[in-house]
Amino acid sequence: MKYNFDEIIDRSNSFSVKTDKLKAVFGRDGLMPLWVADMDFLSPPAITDALAERIKHGIFGYTIPNPGYYESIINWLKNRHNYEVKENEITFVPGVVKAFAFAIDVFTKENDKIIIQPPVYHPFRIVTESLNRKVVNNPLILENGRQRIDFDGLRTLIAENDCKMLIFCSPHNPGGRVWDEKELKELAEICYDNNILVISDEIHSDLALPGFRHTPFATVSEKARENSITLMAPSKTFNIAGIVSSFAVIHNKILRDNYLNFLAPRELNQGTIFAFTATEAAYTHGAEWLGQLLEYIQKNIDFVDNFLKKNIPQIKVIRPEATFLLWLDCRELGLSQRELVNLFVNKAKLALNDGTVFGKEGEGFMRLNVGTPLPNIEKALQNLKAAIIQ
């Protein structure tokens, strides 16, 4: 490989959430940090070089996005996802979580009902409840080691509840599902016909693993296109979450105007010099790096799967179709969730996400981040094996 993903870099004392909040979150230090969804790899040299070159200018005053920023997004979405987007349909947003929080503010009111599909990225629930909206759960079905949408359940809960919005995770976190076109079309039909706006969080869209292809929700039908807001970013893909480089794509002019009328007076659509610079560099020059990253992530996933099958068969990998996050089914260990967390944290000295963070459907599960050098994965699994044998 041209890029060295085996290089181990000490992230401690770099004000990284992943390493420097261990004690606050897990109650102790000395843990291997395999939780927060960023990676332990250097970002592509093209991004570092572009940022360094911009820094040389020495003046960092008020900024506007240059045409290359929009052009890079448009070309990337077209070439990678066959997704046709126009410049005026794109707006910078200061983070995907903030972006769907803004959408909740704009398109719903207090006590309105919003659908999520757990187990799912926990801010979907936390933000919705914090904004005094009501969460309506349509749990995913885990079947033969693969998650699927419960469309019958969705229709039933819509018939029984006046729902205004569905926050959709595509590809799915924590399960790693890449939804196919048929599923997306059915979801689009149901939501459009029932006046339920879809907020499609597609931050993991570029991380579809070899053999899988992400389909943007807005591309599957006119109903999907006209009844959705798509949220994307280069942050997960190129490990630049701290730069804050997200954007929204909104095709429906009425939705777009309403959303921008909320953002613009508050200057929430105003990006930073480094966000624009990093995004353009990533989408213009990052494809080769990403291709090699995905090969490496796949190798890590295969290693974890094979190791567990051989050494800890009670823990099963829900094979992801995208992302560097593994959903581990630990139910055959026969432990309570508290005992399961204790096994990982206090016995194996590993910091993973507790599955119940993603909803009660995550009981018996843990989420493992394999976006780290393989030697770290090997050490972590040996720790886990030794802890179980004790």
Residue pairs with C-beta under 8 A, 6 or more apart in sequence:
1 292
1 295
1 296
2 288
2 292
3 42
3 44
3 289
3 292
3 293
5 41
5 292
5 293
5 296
5 373
6 373
6 374
6 375
7 41
7 42
7 373
8 40
8 373
8 375
8 376
9 40
9 42
11 18
11 19
11 33
11 40
12 19
12 20
13 19
13 20
14 20
17 36
18 33
18 35
18 36
18 38
18 40
19 33
22 28
22 29
22 31
22 33
22 351
23 29
25 35
25 351
26 345
26 351
27 345
28 345
28 346
30 349
31 345
31 349
31 350
31 351
32 349
32 350
32 351
32 376
32 379
32 380
32 383
33 351
34 350
34 351
34 352
34 368
34 369
34 370
34 372
34 376
34 380
35 351
35 352
35 353
35 367
35 369
36 369
37 173
37 236
37 323
37 324
37 325
37 369
37 371
38 236
38 239
38 241
38 371
39 239
39 324
39 369
39 371
39 372
40 371
40 372
40 373
40 376
41 239
41 293
41 371
41 372
41 373
42 48
42 239
43 238
43 239
43 240
44 238
44 281
44 282
44 285
44 286
44 289
44 290
45 289
46 281
46 282
46 284
46 285
46 286
46 289
47 238
47 240
47 278
47 281
47 282
47 286
49 281
50 277
50 278
50 280
50 281
51 274
51 277
51 278
51 281
54 273
54 274
54 277
60 273
63 271
63 272
63 273
63 276
65 92
65 271
65 276
66 276
66 280
68 280
68 284
69 276
69 279
69 280
70 87
70 90
71 280
72 279
72 280
72 282
72 283
72 284
73 85
73 90
73 247
73 279
73 283
74 85
74 86
74 87
74 90
75 283
75 284
76 283
77 83
77 84
77 85
77 216
77 232
77 249
78 84
78 85
80 206
80 287
81 205
81 214
81 215
81 216
81 219
82 219
83 216
83 218
83 219
85 249
89 249
89 250
89 251
89 256
90 247
90 248
90 249
91 247
91 248
91 250
91 256
91 259
91 260
91 263
91 269
92 246
92 247
92 269
92 270
92 271
92 275
93 99
93 102
93 231
93 246
93 247
93 248
93 263
93 268
93 269
94 244
94 246
94 268
94 271
95 233
95 244
95 246
96 201
96 203
96 231
96 232
96 233
96 246
97 123
97 127
98 246
98 268
99 229
99 231
99 246
99 248
100 124
100 127
100 167
100 199
100 201
100 231
101 127
101 131
102 259
102 262
102 263
102 268
103 165
103 197
103 199
103 229
103 259
104 114
104 127
104 128
104 131
104 133
104 165
105 131
105 262
106 258
106 259
106 262
107 164
107 165
107 197
107 255
107 258
108 114
108 133
108 164
108 165
110 131
110 132
110 133
111 132
111 133
111 134
112 133
112 134
112 164
112 165
113 133
113 134
113 135
113 136
113 161
113 162
113 163
113 164
114 128
114 133
114 134
114 135
114 136
114 163
114 164
114 165
114 166
114 167
115 136
115 137
115 138
115 154
115 157
115 158
115 163
115 165
115 166
115 167
115 196
116 124
116 125
116 128
116 135
116 136
116 137
116 138
116 166
116 167
117 137
117 138
117 139
117 140
117 149
117 168
117 169
118 125
118 137
118 139
118 140
118 358
118 359
118 360
118 361
118 362
119 139
119 140
119 174
119 175
119 327
119 355
119 358
119 359
119 361
119 362
119 365
120 140
120 169
120 172
120 173
120 174
120 358
120 359
121 169
121 173
121 174
121 201
121 358
122 357
122 358
122 359
124 167
124 169
124 201
125 135
125 359
128 134
128 135
128 167
129 135
136 157
136 161
136 163
137 359
138 149
138 150
138 153
138 154
138 157
139 150
139 153
139 359
139 361
140 147
140 148
140 149
140 150
140 172
140 175
140 177
140 361
141 147
141 148
141 149
141 150
142 175
142 318
145 316
145 318
145 319
146 177
146 318
146 319
147 172
147 175
147 177
147 318
148 177
148 183
149 179
149 183
149 186
149 187
151 186
151 187
151 190
154 187
154 190
155 190
157 163
158 190
158 194
158 196
163 194
163 196
164 195
164 196
164 197
165 196
165 197
165 198
165 199
166 187
166 191
166 196
166 197
166 198
166 199
167 199
167 201
168 187
168 198
168 199
168 200
168 201
168 217
169 201
170 178
170 179
170 184
170 200
170 201
170 202
170 204
170 205
170 214
170 217
171 177
171 178
171 179
171 202
171 204
171 205
171 207
171 208
171 214
171 321
171 322
171 323
172 179
172 322
173 204
173 323
173 325
174 325
174 327
174 353
174 355
174 358
174 362
174 365
174 367
175 318
175 320
175 327
176 318
176 319
176 320
176 321
176 322
176 323
176 325
176 326
176 327
177 320
177 321
177 322
178 208
178 212
178 213
178 214
178 215
178 321
178 322
179 187
179 215
180 215
181 215
181 220
184 215
184 217
184 220
184 224
185 220
185 221
185 224
187 198
187 217
188 198
188 217
188 220
188 221
188 223
188 224
188 227
188 228
189 221
189 223
190 196
191 197
191 198
191 227
192 223
192 224
192 226
192 227
193 223
196 227
197 227
197 228
197 229
197 255
198 217
198 224
198 227
198 228
198 229
199 228
199 229
199 231
200 216
200 217
200 218
200 228
200 229
200 230
200 231
201 231
202 214
202 216
202 217
202 230
202 231
202 232
203 231
203 232
203 233
203 235
203 236
203 246
204 236
204 322
204 323
205 214
205 216
205 232
205 322
206 214
206 234
206 236
206 237
206 290
207 236
207 237
207 294
207 297
207 322
207 323
207 324
208 214
208 294
208 321
208 322
209 294
209 297
209 298
209 301
209 320
209 321
209 322
210 294
210 295
210 298
211 321
212 321
212 322
214 322
216 230
217 224
217 228
217 230
218 224
218 225
218 228
218 230
218 249
218 251
219 225
225 251
225 252
226 251
226 252
227 252
228 251
228 252
229 248
229 249
229 250
229 255
229 259
230 248
230 249
230 250
231 246
231 247
231 248
232 246
232 247
232 248
232 249
233 245
233 246
233 247
234 240
234 245
234 278
234 279
234 282
234 283
234 286
235 241
235 243
235 244
235 245
235 246
236 323
237 282
237 286
237 290
238 278
238 282
238 286
238 289
238 290
239 371
240 278
240 282
243 272
243 274
243 275
243 278
244 272
244 275
245 271
245 275
245 278
245 279
245 282
247 279
248 259
250 256
250 259
260 269
262 268
263 269
296 374
297 324
297 370
297 371
299 374
300 324
300 370
300 371
300 372
300 374
300 377
301 317
301 319
301 320
301 326
301 370
303 374
303 377
303 378
304 317
304 326
304 368
304 370
304 377
304 381
305 317
305 319
307 381
308 315
308 316
308 317
308 328
308 381
311 381
311 385
312 381
312 384
312 385
312 388
313 332
314 330
314 332
314 333
315 328
315 329
315 330
315 332
315 333
316 328
316 329
316 332
317 326
317 327
317 328
317 329
318 326
318 327
318 328
318 329
320 326
320 327
324 369
324 370
324 371
325 367
325 368
325 369
325 370
325 371
326 367
326 368
326 369
326 370
327 355
327 365
327 367
328 352
328 365
328 366
328 367
328 368
329 364
329 365
330 340
330 364
330 365
330 366
331 364
331 365
333 340
333 343
333 388
335 343
337 354
337 355
337 356
337 363
337 364
340 364
340 366
341 354
341 366
343 384
343 387
343 388
344 350
344 351
344 352
344 366
344 384
344 387
345 351
347 387
347 390
348 380
348 383
348 384
348 386
348 387
349 383
350 380
350 383
350 384
352 366
352 367
352 368
352 369
353 366
353 367
354 362
354 366
355 362
355 363
355 364
355 365
355 366
355 367
356 362
356 363
358 365
358 367
368 380
370 377
